Amino acid sequence: MNTPNSNNPTPPQPRTSADTDMESRIDRAIEQKPALQIPPDFAARVAARAVAQPLRRRRYKPQFGPMIALLSAPLAALALFALAPHSAPNLKNLSFDAEVVLLTELAVIGWWITRTVSPRISRWL
């Protein structure tokens, strides 16, 4: 199946010496490194600009996590007190299961708040 390529109307031409000469000139131009010229007062100019810029104030980012944790802890405690008269220590009792989940939630919220408020303690946990 040596049929000519119908998409390419001109067949490839053999390379001439002008083509190889042009390629070698392009290669030499690409491989040549430019000489770097750094002005002698460059460091002084950069230092002067760095001092002249005012310090940027950090934008306050509201932290909703501690706020939500502090609001959900009393709600979980209220739910515990509301469920307390109805629960019996039986795993098939839904009130008892809800109390166990709420106690676990309170413990996790307390641990998380303690960890975020005092970072020195959080290193050990």
N, CA, C and O atoms as CSV, one atom per row, in Angstrom:
chain,resi,resn,atom,element,x,y,z
A,1,MET,N,N,0.820,-1.175,0.000
A,1,MET,CA,C,0.000,0.000,0.000
A,1,MET,C,C,0.867,1.242,0.000
A,1,MET,O,O,0.826,2.033,0.943
A,2,ASN,N,N,1.614,1.410,-1.002
A,2,ASN,CA,C,2.467,2.578,-1.133
A,2,ASN,C,C,1.763,3.641,-1.954
A,2,ASN,O,O,2.248,4.038,-3.014
A,3,THR,N,N,0.646,4.091,-1.476
A,3,THR,CA,C,-0.073,5.153,-2.179
A,3,THR,C,C,0.388,6.492,-1.634
A,3,THR,O,O,0.685,6.604,-0.445
A,4,PRO,N,N,0.451,7.487,-2.463
A,4,PRO,CA,C,0.868,8.805,-1.980
A,4,PRO,C,C,-0.189,9.392,-1.044
A,4,PRO,O,O,-1.380,9.110,-1.175
A,5,ASN,N,N,0.257,10.191,-0.124
A,5,ASN,CA,C,-0.635,10.825,0.843
A,5,ASN,C,C,-1.426,11.912,0.116
A,5,ASN,O,O,-0.854,12.859,-0.424
A,6,SER,N,N,-2.738,11.759,0.113
A,6,SER,CA,C,-3.567,12.713,-0.622
A,6,SER,C,C,-3.736,14.017,0.152
A,6,SER,O,O,-4.121,15.026,-0.440
A,7,ASN,N,N,-3.461,14.028,1.460
A,7,ASN,CA,C,-3.582,15.249,2.246
A,7,ASN,C,C,-2.397,16.188,2.034
A,7,ASN,O,O,-2.531,17.398,2.219
A,8,ASN,N,N,-1.274,15.665,1.658
A,8,ASN,CA,C,-0.070,16.466,1.474
A,8,ASN,C,C,0.221,16.560,-0.027
A,8,ASN,O,O,0.739,15.602,-0.601
A,9,PRO,N,N,-0.099,17.690,-0.684
A,9,PRO,CA,C,0.072,17.770,-2.130
A,9,PRO,C,C,1.535,17.853,-2.564
A,9,PRO,O,O,1.855,17.511,-3.703
A,10,THR,N,N,2.431,18.300,-1.679
A,10,THR,CA,C,3.840,18.382,-2.085
A,10,THR,C,C,4.629,17.304,-1.364
A,10,THR,O,O,4.537,17.189,-0.142
A,11,PRO,N,N,5.385,16.530,-2.078
A,11,PRO,CA,C,6.194,15.490,-1.438
A,11,PRO,C,C,7.362,16.129,-0.689
A,11,PRO,O,O,7.764,17.246,-1.014
A,12,PRO,N,N,7.905,15.442,0.300
A,12,PRO,CA,C,9.035,16.005,1.046
A,12,PRO,C,C,10.243,16.215,0.133
A,12,PRO,O,O,10.546,15.393,-0.731
A,13,GLN,N,N,10.908,17.323,0.349
A,13,GLN,CA,C,12.066,17.681,-0.466
A,13,GLN,C,C,13.343,17.276,0.259
A,13,GLN,O,O,13.388,17.301,1.489
A,14,PRO,N,N,14.359,16.909,-0.471
A,14,PRO,CA,C,15.639,16.596,0.187
A,14,PRO,C,C,16.234,17.872,0.779
A,14,PRO,O,O,16.022,18.962,0.250
A,15,ARG,N,N,16.978,17.737,1.876
A,15,ARG,CA,C,17.561,18.883,2.559
A,15,ARG,C,C,18.715,19.438,1.754
A,15,ARG,O,O,19.529,18.721,1.173
A,16,THR,N,N,18.734,20.749,1.756
A,16,THR,CA,C,19.829,21.426,1.053
A,16,THR,C,C,20.830,21.931,2.088
A,16,THR,O,O,20.576,21.868,3.291
A,17,SER,N,N,21.939,22.419,1.625
A,17,SER,CA,C,22.967,22.926,2.538
A,17,SER,C,C,22.491,24.206,3.217
A,17,SER,O,O,22.925,24.512,4.327
A,18,ALA,N,N,21.603,24.961,2.562
A,18,ALA,CA,C,21.082,26.183,3.177
A,18,ALA,C,C,20.207,25.837,4.379
A,18,ALA,O,O,20.221,26.541,5.389
A,19,ASP,N,N,19.431,24.728,4.260
A,19,ASP,CA,C,18.586,24.310,5.382
A,19,ASP,C,C,19.434,23.882,6.576
A,19,ASP,O,O,19.165,24.295,7.704
A,20,THR,N,N,20.429,23.077,6.346
A,20,THR,CA,C,21.277,22.623,7.451
A,20,THR,C,C,22.060,23.779,8.044
A,20,THR,O,O,22.295,23.815,9.252
A,21,ASP,N,N,22.472,24.732,7.199
A,21,ASP,CA,C,23.181,25.906,7.698
A,21,ASP,C,C,22.264,26.746,8.583
A,21,ASP,O,O,22.686,27.243,9.627
A,22,MET,N,N,21.019,26.902,8.166
A,22,MET,CA,C,20.051,27.672,8.955
A,22,MET,C,C,19.782,26.984,10.292
A,22,MET,O,O,19.704,27.647,11.327
A,23,GLU,N,N,19.640,25.656,10.273
A,23,GLU,CA,C,19.403,24.920,11.510
A,23,GLU,C,C,20.576,25.045,12.470
A,23,GLU,O,O,20.377,25.202,13.675
A,24,SER,N,N,21.784,24.979,11.955
A,24,SER,CA,C,22.955,25.105,12.824
A,24,SER,C,C,23.042,26.517,13.407
A,24,SER,O,O,23.442,26.682,14.559
A,25,ARG,N,N,22.671,27.536,12.625
A,25,ARG,CA,C,22.672,28.904,13.151
A,25,ARG,C,C,21.610,29.063,14.252
A,25,ARG,O,O,21.854,29.723,15.261
A,26,ILE,N,N,20.447,28.461,14.054
A,26,ILE,CA,C,19.389,28.519,15.069
A,26,ILE,C,C,19.842,27.810,16.344
A,26,ILE,O,O,19.634,28.312,17.449
A,27,ASP,N,N,20.467,26.632,16.182
A,27,ASP,CA,C,20.967,25.896,17.347
A,27,ASP,C,C,21.996,26.710,18.127
A,27,ASP,O,O,21.950,26.762,19.357
A,28,ARG,N,N,22.911,27.338,17.419
A,28,ARG,CA,C,23.931,28.158,18.097
A,28,ARG,C,C,23.295,29.345,18.809
A,28,ARG,O,O,23.713,29.697,19.912
A,29,ALA,N,N,22.293,29.966,18.198
A,29,ALA,CA,C,21.642,31.116,18.819
A,29,ALA,C,C,20.871,30.702,20.074
A,29,ALA,O,O,20.833,31.445,21.055
A,30,ILE,N,N,20.260,29.518,20.042
A,30,ILE,CA,C,19.513,29.041,21.205
A,30,ILE,C,C,20.449,28.653,22.337
A,30,ILE,O,O,20.151,28.916,23.502
A,31,GLU,N,N,21.560,28.040,22.016
A,31,GLU,CA,C,22.489,27.571,23.035
A,31,GLU,C,C,23.339,28.679,23.639
A,31,GLU,O,O,23.951,28.472,24.687
A,32,GLN,N,N,23.393,29.818,23.027
A,32,GLN,CA,C,24.212,30.917,23.537
A,32,GLN,C,C,23.500,31.563,24.726
A,32,GLN,O,O,22.346,31.977,24.616
A,33,LYS,N,N,24.199,31.647,25.864
A,33,LYS,CA,C,23.617,32.245,27.055
A,33,LYS,C,C,23.842,33.751,27.013
A,33,LYS,O,O,24.934,34.208,26.676
A,34,PRO,N,N,22.812,34.523,27.355
A,34,PRO,CA,C,22.991,35.972,27.365
A,34,PRO,C,C,23.835,36.389,28.581
A,34,PRO,O,O,23.796,35.744,29.629
A,35,ALA,N,N,24.578,37.454,28.424
A,35,ALA,CA,C,25.392,37.970,29.519
A,35,ALA,C,C,24.494,38.764,30.466
A,35,ALA,O,O,23.794,39.684,30.042
A,36,LEU,N,N,24.519,38.405,31.747
A,36,LEU,CA,C,23.708,39.097,32.728
A,36,LEU,C,C,24.413,40.367,33.173
A,36,LEU,O,O,25.609,40.364,33.462
A,37,GLN,N,N,23.660,41.438,33.222
A,37,GLN,CA,C,24.209,42.709,33.669
A,37,GLN,C,C,23.333,43.219,34.800
A,37,GLN,O,O,22.206,43.660,34.576
A,38,ILE,N,N,23.862,43.156,36.017
A,38,ILE,CA,C,23.136,43.633,37.186
A,38,ILE,C,C,23.743,44.967,37.575
A,38,ILE,O,O,24.948,45.052,37.810
A,39,PRO,N,N,22.920,46.019,37.648
A,39,PRO,CA,C,23.465,47.320,38.019
A,39,PRO,C,C,24.040,47.286,39.433
A,39,PRO,O,O,23.547,46.539,40.279
A,40,PRO,N,N,25.062,48.071,39.700
A,40,PRO,CA,C,25.692,48.022,41.036
A,40,PRO,C,C,24.780,48.525,42.154
A,40,PRO,O,O,24.964,48.128,43.304
A,41,ASP,N,N,23.807,49.383,41.858
A,41,ASP,CA,C,22.936,49.895,42.904
A,41,ASP,C,C,21.615,49.115,42.986
A,41,ASP,O,O,20.644,49.611,43.558
A,42,PHE,N,N,21.570,47.923,42.429
A,42,PHE,CA,C,20.344,47.133,42.406
A,42,PHE,C,C,19.878,46.774,43.820
A,42,PHE,O,O,18.700,46.935,44.142
A,43,ALA,N,N,20.781,46.296,44.655
A,43,ALA,CA,C,20.415,45.897,46.015
A,43,ALA,C,C,19.905,47.091,46.812
A,43,ALA,O,O,18.957,46.956,47.586
A,44,ALA,N,N,20.521,48.259,46.633
A,44,ALA,CA,C,20.080,49.455,47.360
A,44,ALA,C,C,18.681,49.871,46.911
A,44,ALA,O,O,17.870,50.288,47.738
A,45,ARG,N,N,18.387,49.767,45.622
A,45,ARG,CA,C,17.056,50.131,45.128
A,45,ARG,C,C,15.988,49.182,45.663
A,45,ARG,O,O,14.902,49.623,46.039
A,46,VAL,N,N,16.283,47.886,45.700
A,46,VAL,CA,C,15.322,46.910,46.220
A,46,VAL,C,C,15.081,47.162,47.701
A,46,VAL,O,O,13.940,47.105,48.159
A,47,ALA,N,N,16.142,47.439,48.457
A,47,ALA,CA,C,15.990,47.702,49.890
A,47,ALA,C,C,15.181,48.974,50.126
A,47,ALA,O,O,14.376,49.028,51.056
A,48,ALA,N,N,15.380,49.986,49.305
A,48,ALA,CA,C,14.626,51.229,49.463
A,48,ALA,C,C,13.146,51.015,49.181
A,48,ALA,O,O,12.300,51.594,49.862
A,49,ARG,N,N,12.826,50.209,48.208
A,49,ARG,CA,C,11.416,49.927,47.908
A,49,ARG,C,C,10.767,49.089,49.002
A,49,ARG,O,O,9.594,49.284,49.322
A,50,ALA,N,N,11.519,48.165,49.572
A,50,ALA,CA,C,10.964,47.299,50.610
A,50,ALA,C,C,10.635,48.101,51.865
A,50,ALA,O,O,9.640,47.823,52.534
A,51,VAL,N,N,11.448,49.076,52.185
A,51,VAL,CA,C,11.194,49.888,53.367
A,51,VAL,C,C,10.029,50.834,53.118
A,51,VAL,O,O,9.265,51.127,54.037
A,52,ALA,N,N,9.886,51.305,51.915
A,52,ALA,CA,C,8.870,52.301,51.608
A,52,ALA,C,C,7.454,51.736,51.651
A,52,ALA,O,O,6.500,52.501,51.794
A,53,GLN,N,N,7.290,50.433,51.532
A,53,GLN,CA,C,5.946,49.859,51.503
A,53,GLN,C,C,5.373,49.780,52.910
A,53,GLN,O,O,6.061,49.345,53.834
A,54,PRO,N,N,4.124,50.196,53.086
A,54,PRO,CA,C,3.513,50.096,54.421
A,54,PRO,C,C,3.169,48.642,54.740
A,54,PRO,O,O,2.931,47.828,53.848
A,55,LEU,N,N,3.150,48.348,56.016
A,55,LEU,CA,C,2.782,46.999,56.432
A,55,LEU,C,C,1.293,46.780,56.190
A,55,LEU,O,O,0.468,47.651,56.467
A,56,ARG,N,N,0.976,45.628,55.681
A,56,ARG,CA,C,-0.423,45.307,55.424
A,56,ARG,C,C,-1.047,44.735,56.681
A,56,ARG,O,O,-0.462,43.886,57.354
A,57,ARG,N,N,-2.231,45.209,56.983
A,57,ARG,CA,C,-2.940,44.691,58.142
A,57,ARG,C,C,-3.623,43.393,57.760
A,57,ARG,O,O,-4.172,43.251,56.667
A,58,ARG,N,N,-3.577,42.470,58.667
A,58,ARG,CA,C,-4.255,41.207,58.414
A,58,ARG,C,C,-5.752,41.395,58.541
A,58,ARG,O,O,-6.238,42.077,59.444
A,59,ARG,N,N,-6.456,40.791,57.641
A,59,ARG,CA,C,-7.903,40.869,57.661
A,59,ARG,C,C,-8.437,39.866,58.679
A,59,ARG,O,O,-7.993,38.719,58.725
A,60,TYR,N,N,-9.380,40.302,59.482
A,60,TYR,CA,C,-9.962,39.411,60.491
A,60,TYR,C,C,-10.810,38.355,59.805
A,60,TYR,O,O,-11.712,38.669,59.028
A,61,LYS,N,N,-10.510,37.115,60.099
A,61,LYS,CA,C,-11.301,36.016,59.566
A,61,LYS,C,C,-12.160,35.464,60.695
A,61,LYS,O,O,-11.630,34.944,61.676
A,62,PRO,N,N,-13.459,35.569,60.571
A,62,PRO,CA,C,-14.304,35.054,61.659
A,62,PRO,C,C,-14.181,33.543,61.759
A,62,PRO,O,O,-14.143,32.832,60.755
A,63,GLN,N,N,-14.120,33.076,62.995
A,63,GLN,CA,C,-14.008,31.649,63.238
A,63,GLN,C,C,-15.349,31.159,63.760
A,63,GLN,O,O,-15.727,31.436,64.898
A,64,PHE,N,N,-16.049,30.442,62.929
A,64,PHE,CA,C,-17.375,29.981,63.287
A,64,PHE,C,C,-17.345,28.669,64.065
A,64,PHE,O,O,-18.306,28.344,64.763
A,65,GLY,N,N,-16.269,27.923,63.955
A,65,GLY,CA,C,-16.183,26.628,64.642
A,65,GLY,C,C,-16.320,26.738,66.147
A,65,GLY,O,O,-17.189,26.085,66.723
A,66,PRO,N,N,-15.481,27.555,66.819
A,66,PRO,CA,C,-15.624,27.671,68.276
A,66,PRO,C,C,-16.980,28.230,68.692
A,66,PRO,O,O,-17.528,27.828,69.718
A,67,MET,N,N,-17.527,29.156,67.901
A,67,MET,CA,C,-18.825,29.738,68.229
A,67,MET,C,C,-19.921,28.666,68.162
A,67,MET,O,O,-20.772,28.585,69.049
A,68,ILE,N,N,-19.896,27.868,67.133
A,68,ILE,CA,C,-20.907,26.810,66.985
A,68,ILE,C,C,-20.730,25.762,68.075
A,68,ILE,O,O,-21.712,25.244,68.608
A,69,ALA,N,N,-19.473,25.449,68.410
A,69,ALA,CA,C,-19.230,24.466,69.470
A,69,ALA,C,C,-19.737,24.974,70.807
A,69,ALA,O,O,-20.341,24.223,71.572
A,70,LEU,N,N,-19.494,26.251,71.092
A,70,LEU,CA,C,-19.959,26.811,72.366
A,70,LEU,C,C,-21.482,26.906,72.424
A,70,LEU,O,O,-22.054,26.863,73.513
A,71,LEU,N,N,-22.142,27.035,71.289
A,71,LEU,CA,C,-23.602,27.052,71.273
A,71,LEU,C,C,-24.197,25.641,71.323
A,71,LEU,O,O,-25.256,25.431,71.915
A,72,SER,N,N,-23.513,24.679,70.702
A,72,SER,CA,C,-24.085,23.332,70.656
A,72,SER,C,C,-23.856,22.558,71.949
A,72,SER,O,O,-24.601,21.622,72.237
A,73,ALA,N,N,-22.851,22.922,72.732
A,73,ALA,CA,C,-22.618,22.211,73.994
A,73,ALA,C,C,-23.778,22.407,74.967
A,73,ALA,O,O,-24.255,21.413,75.516
A,74,PRO,N,N,-24.265,23.634,75.216
A,74,PRO,CA,C,-25.426,23.755,76.115
A,74,PRO,C,C,-26.692,23.105,75.551
A,74,PRO,O,O,-27.522,22.590,76.300
A,75,LEU,N,N,-26.828,23.136,74.224
A,75,LEU,CA,C,-28.007,22.473,73.637
A,75,LEU,C,C,-27.959,20.967,73.870
A,75,LEU,O,O,-28.981,20.345,74.159
A,76,ALA,N,N,-26.782,20.392,73.743
A,76,ALA,CA,C,-26.644,18.957,73.996
A,76,ALA,C,C,-26.890,18.656,75.470
A,76,ALA,O,O,-27.493,17.634,75.799
A,77,ALA,N,N,-26.426,19.540,76.368
A,77,ALA,CA,C,-26.676,19.330,77.805
A,77,ALA,C,C,-28.172,19.426,78.115
A,77,ALA,O,O,-28.697,18.636,78.900
A,78,LEU,N,N,-28.853,20.386,77.502
A,78,LEU,CA,C,-30.307,20.483,77.707
A,78,LEU,C,C,-31.024,19.241,77.205
A,78,LEU,O,O,-31.950,18.748,77.849
A,79,ALA,N,N,-30.595,18.737,76.053
A,79,ALA,CA,C,-31.212,17.513,75.534
A,79,ALA,C,C,-30.947,16.339,76.469
A,79,ALA,O,O,-31.807,15.472,76.624
A,80,LEU,N,N,-29.781,16.296,77.091
A,80,LEU,CA,C,-29.483,15.230,78.051
A,80,LEU,C,C,-30.433,15.301,79.242
A,80,LEU,O,O,-30.970,14.281,79.673
A,81,PHE,N,N,-30.640,16.510,79.774
A,81,PHE,CA,C,-31.554,16.654,80.912
A,81,PHE,C,C,-32.993,16.332,80.527
A,81,PHE,O,O,-33.756,15.822,81.347
A,82,ALA,N,N,-33.363,16.624,79.294
A,82,ALA,CA,C,-34.724,16.314,78.854
A,82,ALA,C,C,-34.918,14.809,78.682
A,82,ALA,O,O,-36.005,14.295,78.945
A,83,LEU,N,N,-33.885,14.102,78.248
A,83,LEU,CA,C,-33.999,12.658,78.026
A,83,LEU,C,C,-33.763,11.843,79.290
A,83,LEU,O,O,-34.135,10.670,79.342
A,84,ALA,N,N,-33.156,12.439,80.306
A,84,ALA,CA,C,-32.761,11.679,81.495
A,84,ALA,C,C,-33.915,10.933,82.169
A,84,ALA,O,O,-33.734,9.766,82.516
A,85,PRO,N,N,-35.090,11.537,82.374
A,85,PRO,CA,C,-36.153,10.778,83.056
A,85,PRO,C,C,-36.698,9.618,82.235
A,85,PRO,O,O,-37.299,8.705,82.802
A,86,HIS,N,N,-36.511,9.624,80.939
A,86,HIS,CA,C,-37.110,8.601,80.071
A,86,HIS,C,C,-36.159,7.464,79.717
A,86,HIS,O,O,-36.568,6.484,79.093
A,87,SER,N,N,-34.907,7.586,80.108
A,87,SER,CA,C,-33.961,6.566,79.652
A,87,SER,C,C,-33.711,5.534,80.737
A,87,SER,O,O,-33.658,5.841,81.927
A,88,ALA,N,N,-33.563,4.327,80.290
A,88,ALA,CA,C,-33.183,3.217,81.161
A,88,ALA,C,C,-31.931,2.599,80.548
A,88,ALA,O,O,-31.807,2.562,79.324
A,89,PRO,N,N,-31.011,2.120,81.362
A,89,PRO,CA,C,-29.770,1.573,80.788
A,89,PRO,C,C,-30.014,0.283,80.004
A,89,PRO,O,O,-29.683,-0.815,80.452
A,90,ASN,N,N,-30.588,0.450,78.850
A,90,ASN,CA,C,-30.884,-0.669,77.967
A,90,ASN,C,C,-30.531,-0.210,76.552
A,90,ASN,O,O,-30.968,0.858,76.122
A,91,LEU,N,N,-29.757,-0.993,75.841
A,91,LEU,CA,C,-29.324,-0.577,74.509
A,91,LEU,C,C,-30.458,-0.536,73.494
A,91,LEU,O,O,-30.308,0.050,72.423
A,92,LYS,N,N,-31.588,-1.151,73.818
A,92,LYS,CA,C,-32.720,-1.122,72.900
A,92,LYS,C,C,-33.620,0.079,73.144
A,92,LYS,O,O,-34.578,0.302,72.404
A,93,ASN,N,N,-33.316,0.847,74.174
A,93,ASN,CA,C,-34.088,2.041,74.504
A,93,ASN,C,C,-33.506,3.216,73.711
A,93,ASN,O,O,-32.322,3.525,73.840
A,94,LEU,N,N,-34.337,3.871,72.890
A,94,LEU,CA,C,-33.866,4.965,72.032
A,94,LEU,C,C,-33.407,6.173,72.850
A,94,LEU,O,O,-32.466,6.861,72.455
A,95,SER,N,N,-34.049,6.436,73.969
A,95,SER,CA,C,-33.644,7.562,74.807
A,95,SER,C,C,-32.245,7.334,75.381
A,95,SER,O,O,-31.435,8.260,75.435
A,96,PHE,N,N,-31.967,6.125,75.800
A,96,PHE,CA,C,-30.636,5.814,76.338
A,96,PHE,C,C,-29.570,5.941,75.248
A,96,PHE,O,O,-28.486,6.469,75.493
A,97,ASP,N,N,-29.883,5.456,74.051
A,97,ASP,CA,C,-28.933,5.575,72.937
A,97,ASP,C,C,-28.660,7.040,72.600
A,97,ASP,O,O,-27.521,7.422,72.334
A,98,ALA,N,N,-29.708,7.851,72.615
A,98,ALA,CA,C,-29.529,9.280,72.339
A,98,ALA,C,C,-28.684,9.935,73.423
A,98,ALA,O,O,-27.875,10.813,73.124
A,99,GLU,N,N,-28.859,9.519,74.691
A,99,GLU,CA,C,-28.040,10.072,75.764
A,99,GLU,C,C,-26.576,9.708,75.591
A,99,GLU,O,O,-25.699,10.540,75.824
A,100,VAL,N,N,-26.303,8.484,75.190
A,100,VAL,CA,C,-24.913,8.074,74.971
A,100,VAL,C,C,-24.295,8.896,73.841
A,100,VAL,O,O,-23.149,9.335,73.947
A,101,VAL,N,N,-25.039,9.105,72.774
A,101,VAL,CA,C,-24.531,9.912,71.654
A,101,VAL,C,C,-24.299,11.347,72.102
A,101,VAL,O,O,-23.284,11.944,71.744
A,102,LEU,N,N,-25.216,11.912,72.878
A,102,LEU,CA,C,-25.055,13.290,73.347
A,102,LEU,C,C,-23.888,13.426,74.319
A,102,LEU,O,O,-23.171,14.426,74.278
A,103,LEU,N,N,-23.686,12.445,75.188
A,103,LEU,CA,C,-22.527,12.483,76.086
A,103,LEU,C,C,-21.226,12.423,75.298
A,103,LEU,O,O,-20.271,13.132,75.614
A,104,THR,N,N,-21.190,11.586,74.284
A,104,THR,CA,C,-19.999,11.516,73.436
A,104,THR,C,C,-19.779,12.833,72.713
A,104,THR,O,O,-18.647,13.303,72.598
A,105,GLU,N,N,-20.856,13.424,72.230
A,105,GLU,CA,C,-20.752,14.715,71.546
A,105,GLU,C,C,-20.229,15.788,72.490
A,105,GLU,O,O,-19.378,16.587,72.100
A,106,LEU,N,N,-20.720,15.819,73.720
A,106,LEU,CA,C,-20.235,16.789,74.696
A,106,LEU,C,C,-18.756,16.585,75.004
A,106,LEU,O,O,-18.003,17.550,75.137
A,107,ALA,N,N,-18.345,15.330,75.115
A,107,ALA,CA,C,-16.933,15.048,75.387
A,107,ALA,C,C,-16.050,15.514,74.238
A,107,ALA,O,O,-14.989,16.094,74.468
A,108,VAL,N,N,-16.477,15.266,73.010
A,108,VAL,CA,C,-15.693,15.681,71.842
A,108,VAL,C,C,-15.650,17.205,71.723
A,108,VAL,O,O,-14.606,17.775,71.406
A,109,ILE,N,N,-16.780,17.862,71.977
A,109,ILE,CA,C,-16.805,19.333,71.921
A,109,ILE,C,C,-15.881,19.908,72.980
A,109,ILE,O,O,-15.128,20.841,72.701
A,110,GLY,N,N,-15.926,19.369,74.186
A,110,GLY,CA,C,-15.032,19.844,75.242
A,110,GLY,C,C,-13.573,19.636,74.903
A,110,GLY,O,O,-12.745,20.517,75.134
A,111,TRP,N,N,-13.253,18.474,74.354
A,111,TRP,CA,C,-11.863,18.199,73.955
A,111,TRP,C,C,-11.429,19.160,72.851
A,111,TRP,O,O,-10.312,19.677,72.879
A,112,TRP,N,N,-12.306,19.398,71.882
A,112,TRP,CA,C,-11.952,20.274,70.756
A,112,TRP,C,C,-11.769,21.715,71.219
A,112,TRP,O,O,-10.821,22.381,70.801
A,113,ILE,N,N,-12.662,22.205,72.075
A,113,ILE,CA,C,-12.532,23.575,72.577
A,113,ILE,C,C,-11.244,23.716,73.388
A,113,ILE,O,O,-10.531,24.710,73.254
A,114,THR,N,N,-10.947,22.730,74.223
A,114,THR,CA,C,-9.714,22.774,75.004
A,114,THR,C,C,-8.504,22.801,74.086
A,114,THR,O,O,-7.539,23.519,74.348
A,115,ARG,N,N,-8.548,22.038,73.032
A,115,ARG,CA,C,-7.430,21.975,72.094
A,115,ARG,C,C,-7.236,23.284,71.341
A,115,ARG,O,O,-6.099,23.696,71.113
A,116,THR,N,N,-8.321,23.946,70.951
A,116,THR,CA,C,-8.190,25.176,70.170
A,116,THR,C,C,-7.892,26.379,71.046
A,116,THR,O,O,-7.238,27.316,70.589
A,117,VAL,N,N,-8.355,26.381,72.299
A,117,VAL,CA,C,-8.125,27.536,73.169
A,117,VAL,C,C,-6.694,27.555,73.672
A,117,VAL,O,O,-6.062,28.612,73.667
A,118,SER,N,N,-6.171,26.438,74.099
A,118,SER,CA,C,-4.801,26.420,74.614
A,118,SER,C,C,-3.933,25.531,73.735
A,118,SER,O,O,-3.954,24.309,73.882
A,119,PRO,N,N,-3.165,26.131,72.818
A,119,PRO,CA,C,-2.364,25.324,71.894
A,119,PRO,C,C,-1.223,24.575,72.579
A,119,PRO,O,O,-0.715,23.595,72.033
A,120,ARG,N,N,-0.811,25.025,73.774
A,120,ARG,CA,C,0.285,24.330,74.447
A,120,ARG,C,C,-0.152,22.939,74.866
A,120,ARG,O,O,0.643,21.999,74.834
A,121,ILE,N,N,-1.412,22.801,75.258
A,121,ILE,CA,C,-1.924,21.488,75.671
A,121,ILE,C,C,-2.161,20.618,74.438
A,121,ILE,O,O,-1.986,19.401,74.490
A,122,SER,N,N,-2.560,21.249,73.324
A,122,SER,CA,C,-2.907,20.471,72.125
A,122,SER,C,C,-1.704,19.752,71.540
A,122,SER,O,O,-1.863,18.824,70.748
A,123,ARG,N,N,-0.501,20.169,71.920
A,123,ARG,CA,C,0.690,19.491,71.416
A,123,ARG,C,C,0.741,18.061,71.909
A,123,ARG,O,O,1.267,17.191,71.215
A,124,TRP,N,N,0.208,17.797,73.087
A,124,TRP,CA,C,0.278,16.474,73.682
A,124,TRP,C,C,-0.876,15.583,73.250
A,124,TRP,O,O,-0.836,14.371,73.465
A,125,LEU,N,N,-1.896,16.162,72.649
A,125,LEU,CA,C,-3.068,15.352,72.275
A,125,LEU,C,C,-3.050,15.006,70.822
A,125,LEU,O,O,-3.958,14.331,70.338
